[in-house]
Amino acid sequence: MQSTDFGSNLASPAQRALTEAGILRLEDLGKLTRYQLQNLHGIGKSALETLETEMRIRRILFKQEAENPELGQYIDQFASPAREFLYALRQQLRSLLPLAVEKMAYGMPTYYYKENIVHFAGFKAHIGFYPTPSGTERFQKALQVYKCSKGAIQFPLDKALPHTLIEEIVRYRMREVGVPEL
């Protein structure tokens, strides 16, 4: 393996981690999800940034993350119409964020890429959507019709989900976090 395959700034521990994982060329990184790569022992923040930069230059994409069954179990505990709203929101978020890790955090479904992008949760009369304070501040005018607090939005179950607004908020958070759009 040549060090130039992974960028000249990649330290020895990172190169060893890649070799042990069977990653011998930059193109092989497309076999891993970003989450799998960042969890290899020896891959630190600097190595991850270096590899991501090289991948962008060569237009190599990480493998898409798989759906997390925990989220389905979480959603299934809700009665209609909350369950349908939650599944619709999950489907929208999966299509917008195929590289993000789907996980449970703070007891809620969460989409993670470098950091938490958005969370959502079910309630008796609404769906809670949590795009961080910056996500609510940026769309403050469009969110006036919803009950909001710092970093939280309530979408009532007696109205349709505002999919266009949700997409705009998620794309804003993607840019903020540095999630590549596919």
Rosetta blueprint (number, residue, H / E / L):
1 M L
2 Q L
3 S H
4 T H
5 D H
6 F H
7 G L
8 S L
9 N L
10 L L
11 A L
12 S H
13 P H
14 A H
15 Q H
16 R H
17 A H
18 L H
19 T H
20 E H
21 A L
22 G L
23 I L
24 L L
25 R L
26 L H
27 E H
28 D H
29 L H
30 G H
31 K H
32 L L
33 T L
34 R H
35 Y H
36 Q H
37 L H
38 Q H
39 N L
40 L L
41 H L
42 G L
43 I L
44 G L
45 K H
46 S H
47 A H
48 L H
49 E H
50 T H
51 L H
52 E H
53 T H
54 E H
55 M H
56 R H
57 I H
58 R H
59 R L
60 I L
61 L L
62 F L
63 K L
64 Q L
65 E L
66 A L
67 E L
68 N L
69 P H
70 E H
71 L H
72 G H
73 Q H
74 Y H
75 I H
76 D H
77 Q L
78 F L
79 A L
80 S L
81 P L
82 A H
83 R H
84 E H
85 F H
86 L H
87 Y H
88 A H
89 L H
90 R H
91 Q H
92 Q H
93 L H
94 R H
95 S H
96 L H
97 L L
98 P L
99 L L
100 A L
101 V E
102 E E
103 K E
104 M E
105 A E
106 Y L
107 G L
108 M E
109 P E
110 T E
111 Y E
112 Y E
113 Y L
114 K L
115 E L
116 N E
117 I E
118 V E
119 H E
120 F E
121 A E
122 G E
123 F L
124 K L
125 A L
126 H E
127 I E
128 G E
129 F E
130 Y E
131 P L
132 T H
133 P H
134 S H
135 G H
136 T H
137 E H
138 R H
139 F L
140 Q L
141 K L
142 A L
143 L L
144 Q L
145 V L
146 Y L
147 K E
148 C E
149 S E
150 K L
151 G L
152 A E
153 I E
154 Q E
155 F E
156 P E
157 L L
158 D L
159 K L
160 A L
161 L L
162 P L
163 H H
164 T H
165 L H
166 I H
167 E H
168 E H
169 I H
170 V H
171 R H
172 Y H
173 R H
174 M H
175 R H
176 E H
177 V H
178 G L
179 V L
180 P L
181 E L
182 L L
